[in-house]
C-alpha cells in the first residue's frame, strides 16, 4: 500500500470532485481514490465475482425487459443498423 504525502493529503482534502482522482503522469492513467469502507461496500455488492461477470449475468434479464417493452417488434430492427459497433 502506498502512503499519501502531506501535499497529496491536502490536495485530496481540497479537491471538489468526489471521489477524488489521481493521474499517473508517466502512463496518463487516471485512478479514483475511495475510502476503504466504500470499497468494501462495493465489493460486497458485487460479491467476489468480476464485475464483467456480473454484467454478463445481468444481460439476459435486461434483454427480457426489453422484449416485454416491445423491443422484439420487427419494426425496431432498423435501430440495429444505427449501432456503430455493428459492421455492414
N, CA, C and O atoms as a CHARMM CRD file, in Angstrom:
* protein
*
  352
    1    1 UNK  N      0.84900  -1.16600   0.00000 PROA 1      0.00000
    2    1 UNK  CA     0.00000   0.00000   0.00000 PROA 1      0.00000
    3    1 UNK  C      0.89700   1.23200   0.00000 PROA 1      0.00000
    4    1 UNK  O      1.94200   1.24900   0.65100 PROA 1      0.00000
    5    2 UNK  N      0.48400   2.26100  -0.73300 PROA 2      0.00000
    6    2 UNK  CA     1.26000   3.49900  -0.73900 PROA 2      0.00000
    7    2 UNK  C      0.72400   4.43600   0.33800 PROA 2      0.00000
    8    2 UNK  O     -0.43500   4.33600   0.74000 PROA 2      0.00000
    9    3 UNK  N      1.56600   5.33100   0.79300 PROA 3      0.00000
   10    3 UNK  CA     1.16400   6.29800   1.80300 PROA 3      0.00000
   11    3 UNK  C      1.18000   7.67700   1.15500 PROA 3      0.00000
   12    3 UNK  O      2.15200   8.06700   0.50900 PROA 3      0.00000
   13    4 UNK  N      0.07700   8.40800   1.34100 PROA 4      0.00000
   14    4 UNK  CA    -0.01200   9.74300   0.75800 PROA 4      0.00000
   15    4 UNK  C      0.92200  10.70700   1.49100 PROA 4      0.00000
   16    4 UNK  O      1.06400  10.66300   2.71300 PROA 4      0.00000
   17    5 UNK  N      1.54600  11.57100   0.70800 PROA 5      0.00000
   18    5 UNK  CA     2.37800  12.61500   1.30300 PROA 5      0.00000
   19    5 UNK  C      1.46200  13.70600   1.86700 PROA 5      0.00000
   20    5 UNK  O      0.25800  13.71000   1.60900 PROA 5      0.00000
   21    6 UNK  N      2.03200  14.61200   2.62200 PROA 6      0.00000
   22    6 UNK  CA     1.26300  15.73100   3.16700 PROA 6      0.00000
   23    6 UNK  C      0.63400  16.53700   2.02300 PROA 6      0.00000
   24    6 UNK  O     -0.54000  16.90000   2.09800 PROA 6      0.00000
   25    7 UNK  N      1.39100  16.81300   0.98900 PROA 7      0.00000
   26    7 UNK  CA     0.86800  17.58200  -0.14700 PROA 7      0.00000
   27    7 UNK  C     -0.28100  16.84200  -0.83100 PROA 7      0.00000
   28    7 UNK  O     -1.26700  17.46100  -1.23300 PROA 7      0.00000
   29    8 UNK  N     -0.15600  15.52400  -0.96400 PROA 8      0.00000
   30    8 UNK  CA    -1.22800  14.74100  -1.57900 PROA 8      0.00000
   31    8 UNK  C     -2.47900  14.73500  -0.69800 PROA 8      0.00000
   32    8 UNK  O     -3.59100  14.84600  -1.21400 PROA 8      0.00000
   33    9 UNK  N     -2.31700  14.60800   0.60100 PROA 9      0.00000
   34    9 UNK  CA    -3.46400  14.63800   1.51700 PROA 9      0.00000
   35    9 UNK  C     -4.18100  15.98100   1.44100 PROA 9      0.00000
   36    9 UNK  O     -5.41100  16.03700   1.45300 PROA 9      0.00000
   37   10 UNK  N     -3.41400  17.05100   1.36500 PROA 10     0.00000
   38   10 UNK  CA    -4.01200  18.38300   1.25500 PROA 10     0.00000
   39   10 UNK  C     -4.76000  18.53300  -0.07000 PROA 10     0.00000
   40   10 UNK  O     -5.84700  19.11000  -0.11100 PROA 10     0.00000
   41   11 UNK  N     -4.17800  18.01700  -1.14500 PROA 11     0.00000
   42   11 UNK  CA    -4.82900  18.09600  -2.45400 PROA 11     0.00000
   43   11 UNK  C     -6.13600  17.30900  -2.46700 PROA 11     0.00000
   44   11 UNK  O     -7.12700  17.76800  -3.03600 PROA 11     0.00000
   45   12 UNK  N     -6.14800  16.12900  -1.84700 PROA 12     0.00000
   46   12 UNK  CA    -7.36900  15.32400  -1.76900 PROA 12     0.00000
   47   12 UNK  C     -8.42800  16.05400  -0.95300 PROA 12     0.00000
   48   12 UNK  O     -9.60400  16.05100  -1.32000 PROA 12     0.00000
   49   13 UNK  N     -8.02600  16.67700   0.14500 PROA 13     0.00000
   50   13 UNK  CA    -8.96200  17.38900   1.01000 PROA 13     0.00000
   51   13 UNK  C     -9.56600  18.60300   0.30700 PROA 13     0.00000
   52   13 UNK  O    -10.71800  18.95500   0.56300 PROA 13     0.00000
   53   14 UNK  N     -8.81200  19.23400  -0.56300 PROA 14     0.00000
   54   14 UNK  CA    -9.27200  20.44700  -1.23900 PROA 14     0.00000
   55   14 UNK  C     -9.99600  20.16400  -2.55300 PROA 14     0.00000
   56   14 UNK  O    -10.63900  21.05500  -3.10800 PROA 14     0.00000
   57   15 UNK  N     -9.89900  18.95100  -3.04700 PROA 15     0.00000
   58   15 UNK  CA   -10.48200  18.62000  -4.34600 PROA 15     0.00000
   59   15 UNK  C    -12.00500  18.62400  -4.24400 PROA 15     0.00000
   60   15 UNK  O    -12.57500  18.01800  -3.33700 PROA 15     0.00000
   61   16 UNK  N    -12.65200  19.30400  -5.17300 PROA 16     0.00000
   62   16 UNK  CA   -14.10700  19.40000  -5.20200 PROA 16     0.00000
   63   16 UNK  C    -14.75100  18.11600  -5.71100 PROA 16     0.00000
   64   16 UNK  O    -15.87400  17.78000  -5.33400 PROA 16     0.00000
   65   17 UNK  N    -14.03800  17.41300  -6.55700 PROA 17     0.00000
   66   17 UNK  CA   -14.54400  16.18800  -7.17600 PROA 17     0.00000
   67   17 UNK  C    -14.67100  15.09100  -6.11500 PROA 17     0.00000
   68   17 UNK  O    -13.78300  14.91300  -5.28200 PROA 17     0.00000
   69   18 UNK  N    -15.78900  14.36000  -6.16000 PROA 18     0.00000
   70   18 UNK  CA   -15.97300  13.24800  -5.23300 PROA 18     0.00000
   71   18 UNK  C    -16.30100  12.01000  -6.02600 PROA 18     0.00000
   72   18 UNK  O    -17.28500  12.04900  -6.76500 PROA 18     0.00000
   73   19 UNK  N    -15.60000  10.95500  -5.95000 PROA 19     0.00000
   74   19 UNK  CA   -14.33900  10.80100  -5.23000 PROA 19     0.00000
   75   19 UNK  C    -13.19600  11.47100  -5.98900 PROA 19     0.00000
   76   19 UNK  O    -13.28800  11.67100  -7.20000 PROA 19     0.00000
   77   20 UNK  N    -12.13900  11.81100  -5.29400 PROA 20     0.00000
   78   20 UNK  CA   -11.02600  12.48400  -5.95800 PROA 20     0.00000
   79   20 UNK  C    -10.29300  11.54400  -6.91300 PROA 20     0.00000
   80   20 UNK  O    -10.26500  10.32900  -6.71600 PROA 20     0.00000
   81   21 UNK  N     -9.71200  12.12500  -7.93200 PROA 21     0.00000
   82   21 UNK  CA    -8.95600  11.34600  -8.90400 PROA 21     0.00000
   83   21 UNK  C     -7.47500  11.65500  -8.80300 PROA 21     0.00000
   84   21 UNK  O     -7.07000  12.68900  -8.27200 PROA 21     0.00000
   85   22 UNK  N     -6.68300  10.74300  -9.32200 PROA 22     0.00000
   86   22 UNK  CA    -5.23300  10.91800  -9.37000 PROA 22     0.00000
   87   22 UNK  C     -4.75400  10.43100 -10.73200 PROA 22     0.00000
   88   22 UNK  O     -5.27600   9.45200 -11.26400 PROA 22     0.00000
   89   23 UNK  N     -3.76800  11.11000 -11.28900 PROA 23     0.00000
   90   23 UNK  CA    -3.24400  10.75900 -12.61300 PROA 23     0.00000
   91   23 UNK  C     -1.78600  10.36900 -12.49100 PROA 23     0.00000
   92   23 UNK  O     -0.99800  11.06200 -11.84700 PROA 23     0.00000
   93   24 UNK  N     -1.43000   9.24600 -13.11800 PROA 24     0.00000
   94   24 UNK  CA    -0.02500   8.83600 -13.23000 PROA 24     0.00000
   95   24 UNK  C      0.52400   9.55000 -14.46000 PROA 24     0.00000
   96   24 UNK  O      0.12400   9.21600 -15.57500 PROA 24     0.00000
   97   25 UNK  N      1.42100  10.51700 -14.30300 PROA 25     0.00000
   98   25 UNK  CA     1.90500  11.27600 -15.45200 PROA 25     0.00000
   99   25 UNK  C      2.71600  10.45000 -16.45200 PROA 25     0.00000
  100   25 UNK  O      2.82100  10.81800 -17.62200 PROA 25     0.00000
  101   26 UNK  N      3.28300   9.34900 -15.99600 PROA 26     0.00000
  102   26 UNK  CA     4.06900   8.51600 -16.90200 PROA 26     0.00000
  103   26 UNK  C      3.18800   7.72600 -17.87400 PROA 26     0.00000
  104   26 UNK  O      3.54900   7.54200 -19.03700 PROA 26     0.00000
  105   27 UNK  N      2.04600   7.26700 -17.39900 PROA 27     0.00000
  106   27 UNK  CA     1.16800   6.43500 -18.23800 PROA 27     0.00000
  107   27 UNK  C     -0.11800   7.13800 -18.62500 PROA 27     0.00000
  108   27 UNK  O     -0.87800   6.63000 -19.44900 PROA 27     0.00000
  109   28 UNK  N     -0.37600   8.31200 -18.03600 PROA 28     0.00000
  110   28 UNK  CA    -1.61300   9.06600 -18.24800 PROA 28     0.00000
  111   28 UNK  C     -2.83500   8.25800 -17.80700 PROA 28     0.00000
  112   28 UNK  O     -3.93700   8.45300 -18.32100 PROA 28     0.00000
  113   29 UNK  N     -2.62900   7.35300 -16.85500 PROA 29     0.00000
  114   29 UNK  CA    -3.71100   6.54100 -16.30600 PROA 29     0.00000
  115   29 UNK  C     -4.34300   7.29800 -15.15200 PROA 29     0.00000
  116   29 UNK  O     -3.64500   7.83700 -14.29300 PROA 29     0.00000
  117   30 UNK  N     -5.67600   7.33600 -15.13700 PROA 30     0.00000
  118   30 UNK  CA    -6.39900   8.00700 -14.06900 PROA 30     0.00000
  119   30 UNK  C     -6.90200   6.97400 -13.06900 PROA 30     0.00000
  120   30 UNK  O     -7.41000   5.92100 -13.45300 PROA 30     0.00000
  121   31 UNK  N     -6.76000   7.28000 -11.81100 PROA 31     0.00000
  122   31 UNK  CA    -7.22800   6.42300 -10.73100 PROA 31     0.00000
  123   31 UNK  C     -8.24700   7.20200  -9.90800 PROA 31     0.00000
  124   31 UNK  O     -8.20200   8.43100  -9.85200 PROA 31     0.00000
  125   32 UNK  N     -9.14900   6.49300  -9.28300 PROA 32     0.00000
  126   32 UNK  CA   -10.13400   7.10400  -8.39800 PROA 32     0.00000
  127   32 UNK  C     -9.82300   6.64400  -6.97900 PROA 32     0.00000
  128   32 UNK  O     -9.67100   5.44900  -6.72500 PROA 32     0.00000
  129   33 UNK  N     -9.72900   7.59400  -6.06200 PROA 33     0.00000
  130   33 UNK  CA    -9.43600   7.27500  -4.67300 PROA 33     0.00000
  131   33 UNK  C    -10.74200   7.20300  -3.89300 PROA 33     0.00000
  132   33 UNK  O    -11.49100   8.17800  -3.82800 PROA 33     0.00000
  133   34 UNK  N    -11.00500   6.05500  -3.30800 PROA 34     0.00000
  134   34 UNK  CA   -12.18300   5.91300  -2.45300 PROA 34     0.00000
  135   34 UNK  C    -11.74700   5.36600  -1.10200 PROA 34     0.00000
  136   34 UNK  O    -10.75200   4.65000  -0.99100 PROA 34     0.00000
  137   35 UNK  N    -12.51500   5.72200  -0.07900 PROA 35     0.00000
  138   35 UNK  CA   -12.19900   5.22100   1.25800 PROA 35     0.00000
  139   35 UNK  C    -12.36300   3.70700   1.30000 PROA 35     0.00000
  140   35 UNK  O    -13.14400   3.13400   0.54100 PROA 35     0.00000
  141   36 UNK  N    -11.62600   3.07400   2.18600 PROA 36     0.00000
  142   36 UNK  CA   -11.64000   1.62200   2.29300 PROA 36     0.00000
  143   36 UNK  C    -13.03700   1.07300   2.58000 PROA 36     0.00000
  144   36 UNK  O    -13.41500   0.03300   2.04000 PROA 36     0.00000
  145   37 UNK  N    -13.80800   1.76400   3.42600 PROA 37     0.00000
  146   37 UNK  CA   -15.15800   1.27300   3.73900 PROA 37     0.00000
  147   37 UNK  C    -16.09200   1.36000   2.53800 PROA 37     0.00000
  148   37 UNK  O    -16.99300   0.53300   2.39600 PROA 37     0.00000
  149   38 UNK  N    -15.88800   2.34800   1.67200 PROA 38     0.00000
  150   38 UNK  CA   -16.68600   2.44400   0.44200 PROA 38     0.00000
  151   38 UNK  C    -16.31700   1.29100  -0.48700 PROA 38     0.00000
  152   38 UNK  O    -17.19200   0.66200  -1.08200 PROA 38     0.00000
  153   39 UNK  N    -15.03300   1.01900  -0.60900 PROA 39     0.00000
  154   39 UNK  CA   -14.57400  -0.10700  -1.43000 PROA 39     0.00000
  155   39 UNK  C    -15.16200  -1.42100  -0.91100 PROA 39     0.00000
  156   39 UNK  O    -15.59100  -2.26200  -1.70100 PROA 39     0.00000
  157   40 UNK  N    -15.18200  -1.59900   0.40600 PROA 40     0.00000
  158   40 UNK  CA   -15.72700  -2.82900   0.99300 PROA 40     0.00000
  159   40 UNK  C    -17.20900  -2.97900   0.65500 PROA 40     0.00000
  160   40 UNK  O    -17.67100  -4.08000   0.35800 PROA 40     0.00000
  161   41 UNK  N    -17.95200  -1.87500   0.70000 PROA 41     0.00000
  162   41 UNK  CA   -19.37700  -1.93200   0.35300 PROA 41     0.00000
  163   41 UNK  C    -19.57100  -2.28800  -1.12200 PROA 41     0.00000
  164   41 UNK  O    -20.43800  -3.09600  -1.45300 PROA 41     0.00000
  165   42 UNK  N    -18.77700  -1.69400  -2.00100 PROA 42     0.00000
  166   42 UNK  CA   -18.86600  -2.01500  -3.43000 PROA 42     0.00000
  167   42 UNK  C    -18.52600  -3.47600  -3.68800 PROA 42     0.00000
  168   42 UNK  O    -19.19700  -4.15700  -4.46300 PROA 42     0.00000
  169   43 UNK  N    -17.48500  -3.94000  -3.03200 PROA 43     0.00000
  170   43 UNK  CA   -17.06500  -5.32900  -3.18100 PROA 43     0.00000
  171   43 UNK  C    -18.16400  -6.27500  -2.71100 PROA 43     0.00000
  172   43 UNK  O    -18.40400  -7.31100  -3.33100 PROA 43     0.00000
  173   44 UNK  N    -18.83200  -5.91900  -1.61400 PROA 44     0.00000
  174   44 UNK  CA   -19.92100  -6.74400  -1.09500 PROA 44     0.00000
  175   44 UNK  C    -21.10600  -6.75200  -2.05700 PROA 44     0.00000
  176   44 UNK  O    -21.75700  -7.78200  -2.23400 PROA 44     0.00000
  177   45 UNK  N    -21.38400  -5.61100  -2.67700 PROA 45     0.00000
  178   45 UNK  CA   -22.48900  -5.54200  -3.63500 PROA 45     0.00000
  179   45 UNK  C    -22.24000  -6.42600  -4.85100 PROA 45     0.00000
  180   45 UNK  O    -23.15300  -7.07400  -5.36200 PROA 45     0.00000
  181   46 UNK  N    -20.99600  -6.44100  -5.30100 PROA 46     0.00000
  182   46 UNK  CA   -20.65400  -7.23700  -6.47400 PROA 46     0.00000
  183   46 UNK  C    -20.28400  -8.66600  -6.11400 PROA 46     0.00000
  184   46 UNK  O    -20.18100  -9.51900  -6.99600 PROA 46     0.00000
  185   47 UNK  N    -20.08800  -8.93300  -4.85600 PROA 47     0.00000
  186   47 UNK  CA   -19.64000 -10.25500  -4.44300 PROA 47     0.00000
  187   47 UNK  C    -18.19000 -10.44000  -4.86200 PROA 47     0.00000
  188   47 UNK  O    -17.49400  -9.47000  -5.16300 PROA 47     0.00000
  189   48 UNK  N    -17.75000 -11.65600  -4.88000 PROA 48     0.00000
  190   48 UNK  CA   -16.36900 -11.94000  -5.26500 PROA 48     0.00000
  191   48 UNK  C    -16.22200 -12.05100  -6.77700 PROA 48     0.00000
  192   48 UNK  O    -15.11500 -12.19000  -7.29600 PROA 48     0.00000
  193   49 UNK  N    -17.35400 -11.98800  -7.47500 PROA 49     0.00000
  194   49 UNK  CA   -17.29900 -12.12100  -8.93000 PROA 49     0.00000
  195   49 UNK  C    -16.65900 -10.89400  -9.55800 PROA 49     0.00000
  196   49 UNK  O    -16.66600  -9.80500  -8.98500 PROA 49     0.00000
  197   50 UNK  N    -16.12900 -11.08800 -10.69700 PROA 50     0.00000
  198   50 UNK  CA   -15.62200  -9.99400 -11.50700 PROA 50     0.00000
  199   50 UNK  C    -16.80800  -9.16800 -11.98000 PROA 50     0.00000
  200   50 UNK  O    -17.86200  -9.72300 -12.29000 PROA 50     0.00000
  201   51 UNK  N    -16.65300  -7.85600 -12.03800 PROA 51     0.00000
  202   51 UNK  CA   -17.77400  -7.01100 -12.44700 PROA 51     0.00000
  203   51 UNK  C    -18.23800  -7.33200 -13.86100 PROA 51     0.00000
  204   51 UNK  O    -19.42000  -7.17100 -14.16200 PROA 51     0.00000
  205   52 UNK  N    -17.34000  -7.78200 -14.74200 PROA 52     0.00000
  206   52 UNK  CA   -17.75300  -8.17700 -16.09200 PROA 52     0.00000
  207   52 UNK  C    -18.68600  -9.38100 -16.03000 PROA 52     0.00000
  208   52 UNK  O    -19.64300  -9.46500 -16.79900 PROA 52     0.00000
  209   53 UNK  N    -18.41500 -10.29600 -15.13400 PROA 53     0.00000
  210   53 UNK  CA   -19.28400 -11.45800 -14.98000 PROA 53     0.00000
  211   53 UNK  C    -20.64700 -11.01900 -14.46600 PROA 53     0.00000
  212   53 UNK  O    -21.68000 -11.54900 -14.87700 PROA 53     0.00000
  213   54 UNK  N    -20.63800 -10.05600 -13.57300 PROA 54     0.00000
  214   54 UNK  CA   -21.89600  -9.50300 -13.05700 PROA 54     0.00000
  215   54 UNK  C    -22.73700  -8.95300 -14.20100 PROA 54     0.00000
  216   54 UNK  O    -23.93900  -9.20900 -14.27200 PROA 54     0.00000
  217   55 UNK  N    -22.10400  -8.19300 -15.10000 PROA 55     0.00000
  218   55 UNK  CA   -22.84000  -7.63300 -16.23700 PROA 55     0.00000
  219   55 UNK  C    -23.31800  -8.72500 -17.18100 PROA 55     0.00000
  220   55 UNK  O    -24.42000  -8.63000 -17.72100 PROA 55     0.00000
  221   56 UNK  N    -22.51900  -9.75100 -17.39000 PROA 56     0.00000
  222   56 UNK  CA   -22.92600 -10.86700 -18.24700 PROA 56     0.00000
  223   56 UNK  C    -24.12200 -11.59200 -17.64100 PROA 56     0.00000
  224   56 UNK  O    -25.01900 -12.01100 -18.37200 PROA 56     0.00000
  225   57 UNK  N    -24.15100 -11.74700 -16.33400 PROA 57     0.00000
  226   57 UNK  CA   -25.27500 -12.39200 -15.66700 PROA 57     0.00000
  227   57 UNK  C    -26.53200 -11.53700 -15.75700 PROA 57     0.00000
  228   57 UNK  O    -27.64400 -12.06100 -15.82300 PROA 57     0.00000
  229   58 UNK  N    -26.35400 -10.23000 -15.76100 PROA 58     0.00000
  230   58 UNK  CA   -27.48300  -9.30600 -15.81200 PROA 58     0.00000
  231   58 UNK  C    -28.09100  -9.20800 -17.21000 PROA 58     0.00000
  232   58 UNK  O    -29.27800  -8.91400 -17.35100 PROA 58     0.00000
  233   59 UNK  N    -27.28700  -9.45300 -18.24000 PROA 59     0.00000
  234   59 UNK  CA   -27.70700  -9.26600 -19.63300 PROA 59     0.00000
  235   59 UNK  C    -29.02100  -9.97400 -19.98400 PROA 59     0.00000
  236   59 UNK  O    -29.90000  -9.32500 -20.55100 PROA 59     0.00000
  237   60 UNK  N    -29.20700 -11.26100 -19.68300 PROA 60     0.00000
  238   60 UNK  CA   -30.47000 -11.91100 -20.06400 PROA 60     0.00000
  239   60 UNK  C    -31.69800 -11.26200 -19.41700 PROA 60     0.00000
  240   60 UNK  O    -32.76300 -11.20100 -20.03200 PROA 60     0.00000
  241   61 UNK  N    -31.55400 -10.78700 -18.20300 PROA 61     0.00000
  242   61 UNK  CA   -32.66300 -10.13300 -17.51600 PROA 61     0.00000
  243   61 UNK  C    -33.01800  -8.80700 -18.19500 PROA 61     0.00000
  244   61 UNK  O    -34.18900  -8.48300 -18.38900 PROA 61     0.00000
  245   62 UNK  N    -31.98300  -8.05900 -18.54600 PROA 62     0.00000
  246   62 UNK  CA   -32.20000  -6.77900 -19.22100 PROA 62     0.00000
  247   62 UNK  C    -32.86400  -7.02000 -20.58200 PROA 62     0.00000
  248   62 UNK  O    -33.79500  -6.30700 -20.95600 PROA 62     0.00000
  249   63 UNK  N    -32.38700  -8.01400 -21.31000 PROA 63     0.00000
  250   63 UNK  CA   -32.97800  -8.30400 -22.62100 PROA 63     0.00000
  251   63 UNK  C    -34.42500  -8.77000 -22.47000 PROA 63     0.00000
  252   63 UNK  O    -35.25100  -8.49300 -23.33900 PROA 63     0.00000
  253   64 UNK  N    -34.74200  -9.46500 -21.39200 PROA 64     0.00000
  254   64 UNK  CA   -36.12100  -9.87200 -21.12900 PROA 64     0.00000
  255   64 UNK  C    -37.03100  -8.67200 -20.93900 PROA 64     0.00000
  256   64 UNK  O    -38.15200  -8.64300 -21.44600 PROA 64     0.00000
  257   65 UNK  N    -36.54000  -7.68100 -20.20400 PROA 65     0.00000
  258   65 UNK  CA   -37.31400  -6.45200 -20.00100 PROA 65     0.00000
  259   65 UNK  C    -37.50000  -5.73900 -21.33400 PROA 65     0.00000
  260   65 UNK  O    -38.59800  -5.27800 -21.64700 PROA 65     0.00000
  261   66 UNK  N    -36.43800  -5.64800 -22.11200 PROA 66     0.00000
  262   66 UNK  CA   -36.55200  -5.00200 -23.42000 PROA 66     0.00000
  263   66 UNK  C    -37.59100  -5.70500 -24.28100 PROA 66     0.00000
  264   66 UNK  O    -38.37900  -5.05100 -24.96400 PROA 66     0.00000
  265   67 UNK  N    -37.59700  -7.03300 -24.25300 PROA 67     0.00000
  266   67 UNK  CA   -38.56300  -7.80100 -25.04400 PROA 67     0.00000
  267   67 UNK  C    -39.99000  -7.51100 -24.60900 PROA 67     0.00000
  268   67 UNK  O    -40.87200  -7.34500 -25.45100 PROA 67     0.00000
  269   68 UNK  N    -40.22300  -7.44900 -23.32200 PROA 68     0.00000
  270   68 UNK  CA   -41.56400  -7.15600 -22.81900 PROA 68     0.00000
  271   68 UNK  C    -42.00300  -5.73700 -23.15400 PROA 68     0.00000
  272   68 UNK  O    -43.19800  -5.45900 -23.24900 PROA 68     0.00000
  273   69 UNK  N    -41.04100  -4.84300 -23.33000 PROA 69     0.00000
  274   69 UNK  CA   -41.36400  -3.44900 -23.63100 PROA 69     0.00000
  275   69 UNK  C    -41.49700  -3.18500 -25.13200 PROA 69     0.00000
  276   69 UNK  O    -41.67800  -2.03900 -25.54300 PROA 69     0.00000
  277   70 UNK  N    -41.40800  -4.22900 -25.94900 PROA 70     0.00000
  278   70 UNK  CA   -41.64600  -4.05800 -27.38000 PROA 70     0.00000
  279   70 UNK  C    -40.40900  -4.01600 -28.25500 PROA 70     0.00000
  280   70 UNK  O    -40.51100  -3.80900 -29.46500 PROA 70     0.00000
  281   71 UNK  N    -39.23500  -4.21100 -27.65700 PROA 71     0.00000
  282   71 UNK  CA   -38.01800  -4.14200 -28.45600 PROA 71     0.00000
  283   71 UNK  C    -37.87600  -5.33400 -29.39100 PROA 71     0.00000
  284   71 UNK  O    -37.06800  -5.29400 -30.31900 PROA 71     0.00000
  285   72 UNK  N    -38.64900  -6.39800 -29.16300 PROA 72     0.00000
  286   72 UNK  CA   -38.60700  -7.55900 -30.04900 PROA 72     0.00000
  287   72 UNK  C    -39.45100  -7.35000 -31.29400 PROA 72     0.00000
  288   72 UNK  O    -39.42100  -8.17600 -32.20600 PROA 72     0.00000
  289   73 UNK  N    -40.19900  -6.26300 -31.34600 PROA 73     0.00000
  290   73 UNK  CA   -41.03500  -5.95400 -32.50200 PROA 73     0.00000
  291   73 UNK  C    -40.12900  -5.80900 -33.72700 PROA 73     0.00000
  292   73 UNK  O    -39.14700  -5.06900 -33.66900 PROA 73     0.00000
  293   74 UNK  N    -40.43700  -6.50700 -34.85100 PROA 74     0.00000
  294   74 UNK  CA   -39.58500  -6.42100 -36.04900 PROA 74     0.00000
  295   74 UNK  C    -39.37700  -4.99500 -36.54500 PROA 74     0.00000
  296   74 UNK  O    -38.36400  -4.71600 -37.18600 PROA 74     0.00000
  297   75 UNK  N    -40.29500  -4.10000 -36.27000 PROA 75     0.00000
  298   75 UNK  CA   -40.11800  -2.71500 -36.73100 PROA 75     0.00000
  299   75 UNK  C    -38.97100  -2.01700 -36.00300 PROA 75     0.00000
  300   75 UNK  O    -38.47800  -0.98600 -36.46000 PROA 75     0.00000
  301   76 UNK  N    -38.55000  -2.57600 -34.87700 PROA 76     0.00000
  302   76 UNK  CA   -37.43300  -1.99200 -34.12400 PROA 76     0.00000
  303   76 UNK  C    -36.07400  -2.40800 -34.68700 PROA 76     0.00000
  304   76 UNK  O    -35.04800  -1.85600 -34.29100 PROA 76     0.00000
  305   77 UNK  N    -36.05800  -3.38300 -35.61400 PROA 77     0.00000
  306   77 UNK  CA   -34.79400  -3.86400 -36.18000 PROA 77     0.00000
  307   77 UNK  C    -34.01200  -2.76300 -36.88400 PROA 77     0.00000
  308   77 UNK  O    -32.79300  -2.87000 -37.02200 PROA 77     0.00000
  309   78 UNK  N    -34.68000  -1.71600 -37.32800 PROA 78     0.00000
  310   78 UNK  CA   -33.99600  -0.61800 -38.00500 PROA 78     0.00000
  311   78 UNK  C    -32.91500  -0.00800 -37.11600 PROA 78     0.00000
  312   78 UNK  O    -31.91300   0.50000 -37.62000 PROA 78     0.00000
  313   79 UNK  N    -33.11000  -0.05400 -35.79600 PROA 79     0.00000
  314   79 UNK  CA   -32.13900   0.52600 -34.87300 PROA 79     0.00000
  315   79 UNK  C    -30.84300  -0.28200 -34.82000 PROA 79     0.00000
  316   79 UNK  O    -29.80200   0.24900 -34.43300 PROA 79     0.00000
  317   80 UNK  N    -30.89300  -1.54900 -35.20200 PROA 80     0.00000
  318   80 UNK  CA   -29.66800  -2.34100 -35.26200 PROA 80     0.00000
  319   80 UNK  C    -28.69300  -1.76900 -36.27700 PROA 80     0.00000
  320   80 UNK  O    -27.47800  -1.82700 -36.08800 PROA 80     0.00000
  321   81 UNK  N    -29.24400  -1.20800 -37.37200 PROA 81     0.00000
  322   81 UNK  CA   -28.39400  -0.63000 -38.41500 PROA 81     0.00000
  323   81 UNK  C    -27.70100   0.63900 -37.92400 PROA 81     0.00000
  324   81 UNK  O    -26.69200   1.04200 -38.50300 PROA 81     0.00000
  325   82 UNK  N    -28.20200   1.26100 -36.90100 PROA 82     0.00000
  326   82 UNK  CA   -27.62600   2.50100 -36.38400 PROA 82     0.00000
  327   82 UNK  C    -26.53200   2.25100 -35.35100 PROA 82     0.00000
  328   82 UNK  O    -25.83300   3.18300 -34.95100 PROA 82     0.00000
  329   83 UNK  N    -26.37800   1.00200 -34.91700 PROA 83     0.00000
  330   83 UNK  CA   -25.37800   0.66300 -33.91200 PROA 83     0.00000
  331   83 UNK  C    -23.99000   0.75200 -34.52300 PROA 83     0.00000
  332   83 UNK  O    -23.66200  -0.04200 -35.40400 PROA 83     0.00000
  333   84 UNK  N    -23.14800   1.71400 -34.07300 PROA 84     0.00000
  334   84 UNK  CA   -21.81700   1.87800 -34.67000 PROA 84     0.00000
  335   84 UNK  C    -20.88500   0.69100 -34.43300 PROA 84     0.00000
  336   84 UNK  O    -19.84800   0.57700 -35.08700 PROA 84     0.00000
  337   85 UNK  N    -21.24700  -0.19200 -33.50200 PROA 85     0.00000
  338   85 UNK  CA   -20.39800  -1.35700 -33.22300 PROA 85     0.00000
  339   85 UNK  C    -20.60700  -2.45300 -34.24800 PROA 85     0.00000
  340   85 UNK  O    -19.77100  -3.34600 -34.38500 PROA 85     0.00000
  341   86 UNK  N    -21.71600  -2.39300 -34.96900 PROA 86     0.00000
  342   86 UNK  CA   -22.00500  -3.42200 -35.97200 PROA 86     0.00000
  343   86 UNK  C    -21.35700  -3.04300 -37.28700 PROA 86     0.00000
  344   86 UNK  O    -21.36200  -1.87600 -37.67700 PROA 86     0.00000
  345   87 UNK  N    -20.80800  -4.01500 -37.96100 PROA 87     0.00000
  346   87 UNK  CA   -20.19500  -3.76300 -39.26000 PROA 87     0.00000
  347   87 UNK  C    -21.17900  -4.13700 -40.34800 PROA 87     0.00000
  348   87 UNK  O    -21.94900  -5.08700 -40.20600 PROA 87     0.00000
  349   88 UNK  N    -21.14700  -3.39000 -41.42800 PROA 88     0.00000
  350   88 UNK  CA   -22.04800  -3.64400 -42.54900 PROA 88     0.00000
  351   88 UNK  C    -21.69100  -4.90400 -43.30100 PROA 88     0.00000
  352   88 UNK  O    -22.35900  -5.25300 -44.27400 PROA 88     0.00000
